[in-house]
Amino acid sequence: MKVLLTGAQGQLGHCFRDIFPSNWKLVALNRLQFDITNYSAIDHFFATHKPEIIVNTAAYTAVDNAEIEQELAYKINVLGSKNLAIASNKYNVRLFHVSTDYVFDGNKKSPYLETDFTNPINIYGKTKRDGELVILENNPSAIIIRTSWLFSEYGNNFVKTMLKLATEKHELTIVDDQFGNPTYAGDLAKTILDLFKKEIDGGIYHYCGNVPTTWYLFAKEIFDIALKQGMLTHIPKILPIHSKDFNTKASRPLYSVLSTKKLSQYGIKSSDWQKELATCISKIKSIQGVLLQ
Ligand SMILES: NC(=O)c1ccc[n+]([C@@H]2O[C@H](COP(=O)([O-])OP(=O)(O)OC[C@H]3O[C@@H](n4cnc5c(N)ncnc54)[C@H](OP(=O)(O)O)[C@@H]3O)[C@@H](O)[C@H]2O)c1
């Protein structure tokens, strides 16, 4: 099996590389080696290297900066996605693409289904939703996996930000009125690999953590585990606040819990994120050591 991975240097790309079976061929390329906004380079690559599967983890992911860099976010998340859809359709390559819970406005009170009405409330979410649409239009057999609140030992994410802030601040205010599902990026990578072997129709699927929470409660779990594992010597005081009192450039949905029922029909289990959080923190600890304050 010959697989092309885009965005190989990103958080999910890194996790995917870690678990990729050694008996398959992986061509893992970063932005400099494979720019998804450059159609002629993509076409040339597909014609020359003939991958059987492409996993697209490349994206513009800076949610707040997207409000300022709208054109760049659109170019990567919409035009880049369209390029991959056209080329994968032309060369009959199976495309796996990743999208986000931020395609929803957060007004629902029960977990979002794949068929639910989308209404993104920030530019990042709009570009990711438009990316989904251009993919389905240009390659109906593409598989799009929406996920949420990704964390891992790699890249920038909430867990690493909290651990860093714990060493810098005595008191933190954390939003406690946004509900979502943290997802260990390694579990998502494994799920994508598992789906390679399944007969699965093109379309949208949800994959995320098994238990919803808020950013405040997520932070509490991070600090409790880091303290228990001896990574932090003490933890900052954390105060729950409302989104309206936390100034960010981009608005975020208050509720973006995803239903994973559709994928569970294929035997896929949600990410046991609380268990993986402990493992992830111990991996971060082995890289960074004890964070002294
Ligand atoms: N992180 C989350 O919480 C979250 C939540 C829901 C969904 N998602 C989705 O999950 C996917 C993976 O996210 P992630 O956390 O792994 O993101 P990430 O760490 O930001 O990785 C994205 C990668 O894409 C690369 N990239 C950007 N523009 C590119 C281009 N034109 N051509 C090729 N590569 C390009 C980036 O390279 P540079 O570093 O060089 O820019 C980066 O390595 C994305 O589709 C994201 O929208 C993420």
The ligand as a Gaussian input file, in Angstrom:
#p B3LYP/6-31G(d) Opt

LIG

0 1
 N       -5.999000      21.109000      16.090000
 C       -7.297000      20.957000      16.382000
 O       -7.726000      21.156000      17.524000
 C       -8.256000      20.540000      15.298000
 C       -9.620000      20.423000      15.610000
 C      -10.493000      20.013000      14.605000
 C      -10.022000      19.742000      13.338000
 N       -8.700000      19.889000      13.058000
 C       -8.222000      19.588000      11.705000
 O       -7.316000      18.509000      11.804000
 C       -6.320000      18.612000      10.773000
 C       -4.934000      18.476000      11.380000
 O       -4.755000      19.496000      12.346000
 P       -3.393000      19.667000      13.150000
 O       -3.733000      20.004000      14.548000
 O       -2.485000      18.529000      12.868000
 O       -2.835000      20.982000      12.445000
 P       -1.334000      21.561000      12.395000
 O       -0.533000      20.992000      13.509000
 O       -1.478000      23.032000      12.291000
 O       -0.767000      20.962000      11.042000
 C       -1.172000      21.429000       9.799000
 C       -0.001000      21.279000       8.862000
 O       -0.412000      21.725000       7.569000
 C        0.700000      22.355000       6.980000
 N        0.299000      23.233000       5.869000
 C       -0.228000      24.473000       5.938000
 N       -0.432000      24.946000       4.709000
 C       -0.013000      23.991000       3.825000
 C        0.041000      23.900000       2.425000
 N       -0.344000      24.913000       1.636000
 N        0.524000      22.755000       1.857000
 C        0.938000      21.732000       2.635000
 N        0.933000      21.777000       3.983000
 C        0.444000      22.891000       4.582000
 C        1.336000      23.120000       8.102000
 O        2.654000      23.449000       7.784000
 P        3.355000      24.746000       8.447000
 O        3.507000      24.419000       9.875000
 O        4.617000      24.843000       7.685000
 O        2.406000      25.879000       8.214000
 C        1.224000      22.123000       9.252000
 O        2.361000      21.295000       9.319000
 C       -6.604000      19.932000      10.061000
 O       -7.384000      19.674000       8.924000
 C       -7.440000      20.710000      11.056000
 O       -8.288000      21.641000      10.427000
 C       -7.800000      20.277000      14.007000

